[in-house]
Amino acid sequence: MADELTNYAKDLATKARLASRALKGLTTLEKNAVLVRVEELLVQNEAAIIEKNKLDMQNGKEKGLSSAMMDRLLLDSKRIKNMAKSIEEIRNLPDPVGEVVRGTILPNGLELLTKRVPIGVVMTIFESRPNVIIDIASLSFKSGNACILRGGSEAFHSNLILSSLFHRAIEEKKLPGVTKEVVTFVENTNREAMVPFFQLDDLIDVIVPRGGEALIRFVSENSKIPVIKHDKGVTNLYLSNHANTEIVLPILINSKVQRPGVCNALENLLIHKDYPNIKKLLEDLESAGIQILGDESTIKVFPSAKQASEEDFYTEFLDTRLSVRIVSSVGEAMENIRKYSSGHTECILSEDVTEIQTFQKELDSAAIFVNCSTRFHDGGEYGLGAEVGISTGKLHVRGPMGLVHLTTTTTYVTGSGQVRA
């Protein structure tokens, strides 16, 4: 069985590596033509996509998936149109391949030209969210990379039809040497089938896991290939006593309940003890459907809150639960954030410039927001068209991983007979 899985992984990765070479010769117009066709096929096949998704939704219901997982799994007309829109946005972005990032002539006359080039083969492992197939395939194709996509069993039927539409677009355009293996969908969803891929560092250049904490740890512990972690989002917001009270409630509600099952949804709320009428604020949040889990100080102010455990503040709930703590200063708020944060998104609501600057300078996360919803931490909202995921690591890319982050560089050196002394 082990040999069979190893051969399976090596076969797919080898084909992806060979396919990636043909992408390097494509023009931006040729790459965009394929993306246009994928966009058209998504719209034309909306009913078929929804029908396949219903199979996954029914299976998910029978398996008892959480409400957050079911929300991520769902494909409806609006989400399919959003996928098509993200492709359009990616098409309209500048092609990063060939961009000159440095050009200089050294004192010895050598000419140096550093340009962006594709990474090569990118493997992404994700849970639920079938739209990831289209986002990552489109970003990879535009940036000249082959991609290997491994989704979860819960989204198998949705993932299969979406990847097949991308394959159809590639085959219809008949670009020189370009085969459907530039977008490789791994149909084997068993966890043990993943491990052989992790050993193929000669065929796969980088692995991007996006999903729960257990998935990230499993990939990181088993991979010989560099891993760009897209970890959980324990998102924190500090509500200062210097905040503009008129913007507070709309921001908190949007951050938490606009779509609670995503990584940039608010999980921990830290309120300054002198913020006016904390009880009324928590009542309004509860009326908006938010379940308040409070520390002892919070429960004194708002007795209907449930007692929050220490573990709750470390937890990415992905539902309507919200951990709340009352603090005495921005310093205490930051101590809590450093302790509980996953390095994803932090936010401050304040009108005090010094306080805001302290918050920005002294915290270390992928994004730090001021006076706006945490839900804006997203590749599409950043103007990237879409994202491979949101990186919580610090190397190569941090935050939304878009087109430019799927490239590396090559330096072209031209001389006229120079030798080194």
Salt bridges, closest charged atoms under 4 A:
ASP11 OD2 - LYS15 NZ 3.44
GLU39 OE1 - ARG91 NH2 3.07
GLU40 OE1 - ARG37 NH1 3.01
GLU46 OE1 - LYS81 NZ 3.16
ASP56 OD1 - HIS157 ND1 2.95
ASP71 OD1 - ARG79 NH2 2.85
ASP71 OD2 - ARG259 NE 2.91
ASP95 OD2 - LYS31 NZ 2.81
GLU99 OE1 - ARG116 NE 3.17
GLU172 OE1 - ARG37 NE 2.57
GLU172 OE2 - ARG168 NE 3.01
ASP205 OD2 - ARG17 NH2 2.97
GLU213 OE2 - ARG217 NH2 3.48
GLU213 OE1 - LYS232 NZ 3.16
GLU267 OE1 - LYS256 NZ 2.83
ASP274 OD2 - HIS272 ND1 3.96
ASP274 OD2 - LYS273 NZ 3.38
ASP284 OD2 - LYS280 NZ 2.85
ASP295 OD2 - ARG325 NE 3.59
GLU310 OE2 - LYS339 NZ 2.88
ASP319 OD2 - ARG321 NH2 2.81
ASP352 OD2 - HIS242 NE2 3.92
GLU362 OE1 - ARG338 NH2 3.58
ASP364 OD2 - LYS394 NZ 2.50
ASP364 OD1 - ARG398 NH1 2.85
